[in-house]
Amino acid sequence: MSNYYLLIAVLIVLVIGAVKGYMKGFLRLAVWFAGLIAVLFIVTKLSPYVSDFLIKNTSIYDDLRGKIITAYEDGRNEAPPEAVPDTGSGDAIDSFGFPELITDSIKTSGSGEIYDKLAGSFFKEYIAGYLSELSIKAGTFVGLFIMLWIIQLAIILAVHIMEKIPVLRTFNRLLGMAAGITLSLVLVWLFFLAVMMFFGNSFGAWVFAQVRASRILTYLFNNNLLFDLL
């Protein structure tokens, strides 16, 4: 049962989104969608600059990299000798237990030549740095999104006129249900991005284990459309 806590939580979020969408109707949620698109557009444009600044001008990158290396080395020390992967091969990446989206991203960001040259220092010199940058990019994206979303809330809360326009009630609410599910899905994807800030952390390991244990969570994680915006 413990392997399905995260799946249950995600399903609850989606169901709540569907119910709230049905109750509010499409017209009201359309305003939220317009704001969501605007926020995502702004965050997408600003996030690379902010994350690049944090990586180059703060100690966050080095701190994250150190924690990831420590967590990896601790895992290797605790594992039996036969379970320790050859860090010079692509199979080593698969052995880390990350969801397919992250594993494929790591593999496609380098080449076989890079893996061969790094050999034993493969993780320290490549994987830790890559995951550290990914953590900062994910954290920057989510942080900017939350900040701009709060600003947008002040505007949206003042918009109630559209709710009073006579429309087909059932049709409006069914569209609202679809909009609510989609909005909830975006929030789930944001959560998955936020989890990427916790590489080398017990919470991150727990979430990845939950994702691997569920086909639904695996599909949602590996098809995160927001990941391409990092």
C-alpha positions, 0 to 999 in steps of 0.5 A: 500500500505504501507504494501507492501513496503518491498515486492516490494523492495525484488521483485525488488532485485530478478528481478535485480539479474535475469537480471544481471545474464542473462546479465553476464552469468553463467561462470562469476557468477560462480566465485562469487558463489565460493567466496560466498561459501568460505565466508559463510564457513569462516563466519560460522566458525568464527562467533560463536567465535566472537559473544561469545566474544562480549557477554561475554567481551563487554557491547553490550549484556547488552545494547541490553537486556536493550533496548528490555526490555524497548521496551517490557514494553513500549508496555505493558503499552500502550496496554489495560489490556485485550491485555497484555499476560500472560507471563507465557505461550507459547501464550505470545511468539506468542503475540510479533508479531515476524515471525514464524522462530523466535517464533519457535526458542524461543519456542524450545530453552526452555521447559515448565518447564522453562516457569513455573519457570520464570512466571512473569519475563519470558520476562526479564529473558529469552526472552530479553536475548535470543533476545539479543544473537540472535541480536549479532549473526546476527550482527556478521554474517552479519558484518563478511560476508560484511568484507570478501566479500569486500576482495573477491571483490578485487580478483573477479574484476581481473578475466575476462578471463572466460568471453571470453571462447566461449560457448553457449551464451543463455545457459550461460545466462540462467544459469546466470539468475538462479545464479543471482536469487539465489545470490539475495536471499542470499542477501535478507536472509542476510538482514533478519538476519541484521533485527534481530539486531533491536529487540525493535527498530521501524525499526525492528517492521516495517520490521516484520509487512511487513513480516507478511503482505505478504505471499511471505516475510513470506515464504522467512523469515521462510525458511531462510537457513542462520538462521541455520548457526548462 
